[in-house]
Amino acid sequence: MKSLKLTALALAVAALAGCSTVRPFGDINIKEQPKVSETVVKAIDTLPAPAGPKVAVAVYSFKDMTGQRKPSQTLSLFSTAVTQGAEAYLIKSLSEAGHSQWFTVVERTNLDDLLKERQMIKQTREIYEGANAKILPPLTLAGVILEGGIIDYNSNVLTGGTGVAIFGIGPYTQYTQDQVVISLRLVSVQSGEVLTSVTIEKNLLSTMDGATAMKFFNQNTQTFEFDSSQSFNEPGNYALRSAIEQGIVELVKKGERQGLWKFKQTDSAPVVAPVNSEETKKEPAPVESKPVSSLEQGTITDWVNMRETKVYSSKKVALLKPGTKVGLIIDDKQFYFIQSNDQEGWVSKQFVSRKTEG
């Protein structure tokens, strides 16, 4: 037993010597150089492109509606638990959604500054150029307003920890969990109707790992004590950014399901990479095809591009919407050669419902 105690004591002394520089355990990867904030939720970059033009959206504010202060067990803090400038994250995420193909964000957060600057330009031009001064183009008007805010913040939703010690020497770990909740709603400018809304919850996890050692000597008149720990607190801005980005992803998907907009459809025909540059100049090999009776017609079942040839990369003739009536000219295995509004081209069969007229 005595030898076991001496061994434990030796291990504690070795640990103390190894941590004599008062450094946390492990490698500390701290970069001093500033870096550009990257997307947290990768799904916002992979959103399907819209079938139509960008949606002009205005963001006036994205307020902290919680009134929560930073949690502390020892003293009162007046700093807020979440940022007061969350609209900056929201505007950035909207601008970059789907590789910047979805939204045109107009400036409304500091609208007074924008109007003052335009007024200064107008007055200066009138002074130096007279009555024929060039006027400013009109401001871009938004079709929808994105409202919402941070509606809840809960501290210490889950707390706990574990530890073990032998002869006063052992590791321990502790953790706490907070929760932030945001709400987003899309409002029509023309009618004031709330078109769609989403609510997103995001957990924030904080952990602390450490080791401690304590030993008494000389009839408990002297003591040796060692304690080292390292903690990780998930940044509040990281949790808020991920909640906002996920909210935009859900808003776009929910709007598509409700018919507010459509995703851009892509042809299902596979793209075959050419072996060399000479093959790109060759026309597709002829295949056996048969004419379709002139009495037969078809109906387009989904958004699809009509193309000059059966090759996916060939020139688009027209974009056909669901329900379009077309005439079937040639039935060629997986494709139809069709006629629509005096235009002819190829489409995949899976987008055409064939019907024979009696």
C-alpha positions as CSV (number, residue, x, y, z in Angstrom):
1,M,0.0,0.0,0.0
2,K,2.8,2.4,0.9
3,S,4.5,1.7,-2.5
4,L,1.2,2.5,-4.3
5,K,0.9,5.8,-2.5
6,L,4.5,6.7,-3.4
7,T,3.8,5.9,-7.0
8,A,0.7,8.1,-7.1
9,L,2.7,10.9,-5.5
10,A,5.5,10.5,-8.1
11,L,2.9,10.7,-10.9
12,A,1.5,13.9,-9.4
13,V,4.9,15.5,-9.1
14,A,5.7,14.6,-12.8
15,A,2.4,16.1,-13.8
16,L,3.3,19.3,-11.9
17,A,6.7,19.5,-13.5
18,G,5.2,19.0,-17.0
19,C,2.6,21.8,-16.4
20,S,5.0,24.2,-14.7
21,T,4.5,26.7,-17.5
22,V,0.8,27.0,-16.4
23,R,-0.6,26.0,-19.9
24,P,-3.8,24.2,-20.7
25,F,-3.6,20.6,-21.7
26,G,-3.0,19.8,-25.4
27,D,-2.0,22.0,-28.3
28,I,-3.5,25.5,-28.3
29,N,-4.4,26.6,-31.8
30,I,-4.8,30.3,-31.5
31,K,-4.4,32.5,-34.6
32,E,-3.6,36.1,-34.1
33,Q,-4.5,37.2,-37.7
34,P,-8.1,38.2,-38.4
35,K,-10.1,35.9,-40.7
36,V,-13.2,36.2,-42.7
37,S,-16.3,34.6,-41.1
38,E,-17.3,31.5,-43.1
39,T,-20.7,29.9,-43.5
40,V,-21.7,27.7,-40.5
41,V,-24.6,25.8,-42.1
42,K,-23.3,24.5,-45.4
43,A,-26.9,23.8,-46.6
44,I,-27.3,27.6,-47.2
45,D,-24.7,27.4,-50.0
46,T,-26.2,24.4,-51.6
47,L,-29.8,25.7,-51.9
48,P,-31.2,25.1,-55.4
49,A,-31.3,28.2,-57.6
50,P,-34.7,30.0,-58.0
51,A,-36.6,29.5,-61.2
52,G,-37.2,33.3,-61.5
53,P,-35.4,36.5,-60.6
54,K,-34.0,37.3,-57.2
55,V,-36.4,38.3,-54.4
56,A,-36.0,41.9,-53.2
57,V,-36.1,41.8,-49.4
58,A,-35.8,44.5,-46.8
59,V,-34.4,44.0,-43.3
60,Y,-35.2,46.8,-40.9
61,S,-34.0,45.2,-37.6
62,F,-33.4,41.9,-35.9
63,K,-33.7,42.8,-32.3
64,D,-32.9,41.0,-29.0
65,M,-36.3,40.5,-27.5
66,T,-35.1,38.4,-24.5
67,G,-33.7,41.1,-22.2
68,Q,-31.3,38.4,-20.9
69,R,-28.0,39.3,-19.3
70,K,-24.9,37.2,-19.3
71,P,-25.2,34.5,-16.6
72,S,-23.0,34.8,-13.5
73,Q,-23.1,33.0,-10.2
74,T,-21.0,35.6,-8.3
75,L,-22.1,39.1,-9.4
76,S,-24.6,41.1,-11.4
77,L,-23.6,41.7,-15.1
78,F,-25.1,44.4,-17.4
79,S,-23.7,42.9,-20.6
80,T,-26.4,41.2,-22.7
81,A,-26.4,37.5,-23.3
82,V,-26.7,37.9,-27.1
83,T,-25.5,40.5,-29.6
84,Q,-27.5,43.7,-30.2
85,G,-26.4,43.8,-33.9
86,A,-27.8,40.5,-35.1
87,E,-29.2,42.1,-38.3
88,A,-25.7,42.2,-39.7
89,Y,-25.6,38.4,-39.6
90,L,-29.0,38.2,-41.1
91,I,-28.2,40.5,-44.0
92,K,-24.9,38.7,-44.7
93,S,-26.7,35.3,-44.8
94,L,-29.5,36.5,-47.1
95,S,-27.0,38.1,-49.5
96,E,-25.0,34.8,-49.8
97,A,-27.9,32.3,-49.8
98,G,-27.6,29.9,-52.7
99,H,-24.4,31.5,-53.9
100,S,-26.1,34.9,-53.9
101,Q,-28.8,33.7,-56.3
102,W,-31.9,34.1,-54.0
103,F,-32.2,37.6,-52.4
104,T,-31.5,41.2,-53.2
105,V,-31.2,42.9,-49.8
106,V,-32.0,46.6,-49.8
107,E,-30.6,48.9,-47.1
108,R,-33.2,49.8,-44.5
109,T,-31.3,49.4,-41.2
110,N,-29.7,52.8,-41.6
111,L,-32.2,54.3,-44.0
112,D,-31.9,57.8,-42.6
113,D,-28.1,57.9,-43.5
114,L,-28.9,56.7,-47.0
115,L,-31.6,59.3,-47.5
116,K,-29.4,62.1,-46.2
117,E,-26.6,61.2,-48.5
118,R,-28.9,61.1,-51.5
119,Q,-30.3,64.5,-50.5
120,M,-26.7,65.9,-50.3
121,I,-25.9,64.6,-53.8
122,K,-29.1,66.1,-55.2
123,Q,-28.5,69.5,-53.7
124,T,-24.9,69.6,-54.7
125,R,-25.8,68.7,-58.3
126,E,-28.5,71.4,-58.4
127,I,-26.0,74.0,-57.1
128,Y,-23.3,73.3,-59.6
129,E,-25.3,72.0,-62.6
130,G,-28.4,74.0,-62.4
131,A,-32.0,73.0,-63.2
132,N,-30.7,70.4,-65.7
133,A,-28.7,68.5,-63.1
134,K,-28.8,64.7,-63.5
135,I,-31.2,63.1,-61.1
136,L,-30.5,60.0,-59.0
137,P,-32.1,56.7,-60.0
138,P,-34.9,55.5,-57.8
139,L,-34.2,53.3,-54.8
140,T,-34.8,49.6,-55.2
141,L,-38.1,48.7,-53.6
142,A,-38.6,45.5,-51.7
143,G,-41.5,43.1,-52.4
144,V,-41.2,41.5,-48.9
145,I,-39.9,42.4,-45.5
146,L,-38.1,39.9,-43.3
147,E,-39.1,40.5,-39.7
148,G,-38.2,38.6,-36.5
149,G,-35.7,38.6,-33.8
150,I,-34.1,36.7,-30.9
151,I,-37.1,35.7,-28.9
152,D,-35.7,33.6,-26.1
153,Y,-32.4,32.8,-24.3
154,N,-32.3,30.1,-21.5
155,S,-29.2,29.7,-19.3
156,N,-28.2,26.4,-17.6
157,V,-30.8,24.3,-19.4
158,L,-28.6,21.3,-18.6
159,T,-25.7,21.1,-16.1
160,G,-23.6,18.3,-14.8
161,G,-20.2,16.7,-14.4
162,T,-18.2,13.6,-13.4
163,G,-14.9,12.9,-11.8
164,V,-12.9,10.2,-10.0
165,A,-9.9,10.4,-7.6
166,I,-7.6,7.8,-6.1
167,F,-5.6,9.0,-3.1
168,G,-6.7,12.5,-3.9
169,I,-5.5,12.3,-7.5
170,G,-7.8,12.2,-10.5
171,P,-9.5,13.9,-13.5
172,Y,-12.9,15.6,-13.7
173,T,-15.2,17.1,-16.3
174,Q,-18.1,19.6,-16.1
175,Y,-20.6,20.9,-18.6
176,T,-23.5,23.4,-19.0
177,Q,-25.9,23.9,-21.8
178,D,-27.7,27.2,-22.8
179,Q,-30.3,27.7,-25.5
180,V,-31.1,30.5,-27.9
181,V,-34.3,30.8,-30.0
182,I,-34.9,33.0,-33.1
183,S,-38.0,33.7,-35.2
184,L,-38.1,34.7,-38.9
185,R,-41.2,35.7,-40.8
186,L,-41.7,36.9,-44.4
187,V,-44.2,39.7,-44.8
188,S,-45.8,40.9,-48.1
189,V,-45.3,44.7,-48.7
190,Q,-48.5,44.9,-50.8
191,S,-50.9,43.2,-48.5
192,G,-49.2,43.0,-45.1
193,E,-49.8,39.3,-45.1
194,V,-47.4,37.0,-43.2
195,L,-46.4,34.7,-46.1
196,T,-44.4,32.2,-44.0
197,S,-42.5,32.0,-40.7
198,V,-40.0,29.7,-39.0
199,T,-38.7,29.3,-35.5
200,I,-35.2,27.8,-34.8
201,E,-33.7,26.6,-31.6
202,K,-29.9,26.3,-31.1
203,N,-28.0,24.9,-28.1
204,L,-24.8,26.3,-26.7
205,L,-22.5,23.9,-24.9
206,S,-19.8,24.8,-22.4
207,T,-17.4,22.2,-21.1
208,M,-14.4,22.1,-18.6
209,D,-11.9,19.3,-18.2
210,G,-9.2,19.1,-15.6
211,A,-7.2,17.2,-13.1
212,T,-6.5,17.7,-9.4
213,A,-4.2,16.2,-6.8
214,M,-3.9,16.7,-3.1
215,K,-1.6,15.0,-0.5
216,F,-0.8,15.7,3.1
217,F,2.6,15.1,4.7
218,N,4.3,15.2,8.1
219,Q,1.2,14.1,10.1
220,N,-1.1,16.2,8.0
221,T,0.8,19.4,8.9
222,Q,2.0,20.0,5.3
223,T,0.1,19.7,2.0
224,F,0.8,19.3,-1.6
225,E,-2.0,20.4,-4.1
226,F,-2.1,20.6,-7.8
227,D,-5.0,21.6,-10.1
228,S,-5.1,22.2,-13.9
229,S,-8.2,22.7,-16.1
230,Q,-9.2,23.8,-19.6
231,S,-12.7,25.1,-20.6
232,F,-14.5,25.6,-23.9
233,N,-17.4,27.9,-24.2
234,E,-19.3,27.9,-27.5
235,P,-19.3,31.5,-28.8
236,G,-22.8,33.1,-28.7
237,N,-22.3,34.6,-32.1
238,Y,-21.5,31.2,-33.6
239,A,-24.7,29.7,-32.3
240,L,-26.7,32.8,-33.5
241,R,-25.2,32.7,-36.9
242,S,-25.9,29.0,-37.4
243,A,-29.5,29.5,-36.2
244,I,-30.1,32.4,-38.6
245,E,-28.6,30.5,-41.5
246,Q,-30.7,27.4,-40.8
247,G,-33.7,29.7,-40.5
248,I,-33.1,31.0,-44.0
249,V,-32.7,27.5,-45.4
250,E,-36.0,26.5,-43.8
251,L,-37.7,29.7,-45.0
252,V,-36.7,29.1,-48.6
253,K,-37.8,25.4,-48.5
254,K,-41.1,26.2,-46.8
255,G,-41.8,29.0,-49.3
256,E,-41.2,26.5,-52.2
257,R,-43.6,24.1,-50.6
258,Q,-46.2,26.8,-50.2
259,G,-45.9,28.0,-53.9
260,L,-44.3,31.4,-53.1
261,W,-41.5,30.5,-55.6
262,K,-40.1,27.6,-57.6
263,F,-36.7,25.9,-57.7
264,K,-34.9,26.0,-61.0
265,Q,-35.4,22.6,-62.6
266,T,-32.5,20.7,-64.3
267,D,-32.8,18.2,-67.0
268,S,-32.4,14.6,-65.9
269,A,-30.4,13.5,-69.0
270,P,-26.9,12.4,-67.9
271,V,-23.9,14.5,-68.9
272,V,-21.2,12.4,-70.5
273,A,-17.8,13.9,-70.4
274,P,-15.9,13.8,-73.8
275,V,-12.7,11.8,-74.1
276,N,-11.0,14.5,-76.0
277,S,-11.7,17.9,-77.6
278,E,-12.4,16.4,-81.0
279,E,-15.4,14.5,-79.6
280,T,-17.0,17.8,-78.5
281,K,-17.4,18.7,-82.1
282,K,-19.3,15.5,-83.1
283,E,-23.0,15.3,-83.2
284,P,-24.7,12.6,-81.2
285,A,-24.8,9.2,-82.9
286,P,-28.1,8.6,-84.8
287,V,-30.5,6.3,-83.0
288,E,-33.6,4.5,-84.3
289,S,-36.7,6.7,-83.8
290,K,-40.3,6.5,-84.9
291,P,-42.8,9.2,-85.7
292,V,-45.8,9.6,-83.4
293,S,-49.3,9.9,-84.7
294,S,-50.4,13.4,-85.3
295,L,-53.5,12.7,-83.2
296,E,-51.4,12.3,-80.1
297,Q,-50.4,15.0,-77.7
298,G,-48.8,15.3,-74.3
299,T,-48.8,17.4,-71.2
300,I,-45.7,18.8,-69.4
301,T,-45.8,17.5,-65.8
302,D,-43.0,19.7,-64.3
303,W,-40.7,22.6,-65.1
304,V,-38.3,21.4,-67.9
305,N,-36.1,22.9,-70.6
306,M,-36.7,22.1,-74.2
307,R,-33.4,21.8,-76.1
308,E,-32.2,21.7,-79.7
309,T,-30.7,18.2,-79.3
310,K,-30.9,15.4,-76.7
311,V,-27.5,16.4,-75.2
312,Y,-27.9,18.2,-71.9
313,S,-25.4,20.9,-72.8
314,S,-27.2,21.8,-76.0
315,K,-28.9,25.2,-76.5
316,K,-32.2,25.8,-74.7
317,V,-35.2,26.5,-76.9
318,A,-37.7,27.3,-74.2
319,L,-38.6,26.7,-70.6
320,L,-41.9,24.8,-70.3
321,K,-44.1,25.1,-67.2
322,P,-46.3,22.3,-65.8
323,G,-49.6,21.9,-67.6
324,T,-48.2,23.0,-71.0
325,K,-49.9,21.2,-73.9
326,V,-47.4,19.9,-76.5
327,G,-47.5,17.9,-79.7
328,L,-45.5,14.7,-79.9
329,I,-43.6,14.4,-83.2
330,I,-40.9,11.7,-82.6
331,D,-40.7,9.0,-79.9
332,D,-37.0,8.3,-79.4
333,K,-36.4,5.9,-76.5
334,Q,-35.9,8.2,-73.5
335,F,-36.9,11.4,-75.3
336,Y,-39.7,13.1,-77.2
337,F,-39.2,15.6,-80.0
338,I,-42.1,18.0,-79.3
339,Q,-43.8,21.1,-80.7
340,S,-45.0,23.9,-78.4
341,N,-46.1,27.4,-79.6
342,D,-44.4,27.0,-83.0
343,Q,-41.2,25.9,-81.3
344,E,-39.7,22.4,-81.6
345,G,-37.2,20.6,-79.4
346,W,-36.3,17.6,-77.3
347,V,-37.4,16.8,-73.7
348,S,-37.0,13.8,-71.5
349,K,-40.0,11.5,-71.4
350,Q,-40.3,11.6,-67.6
351,F,-41.5,15.2,-67.9
352,V,-44.3,14.4,-70.4
353,S,-47.6,12.7,-69.9
354,R,-48.7,11.1,-73.1
355,K,-52.4,11.0,-74.1
356,T,-54.1,9.8,-77.2
357,E,-57.1,11.8,-78.4
358,G,-60.1,9.9,-79.5
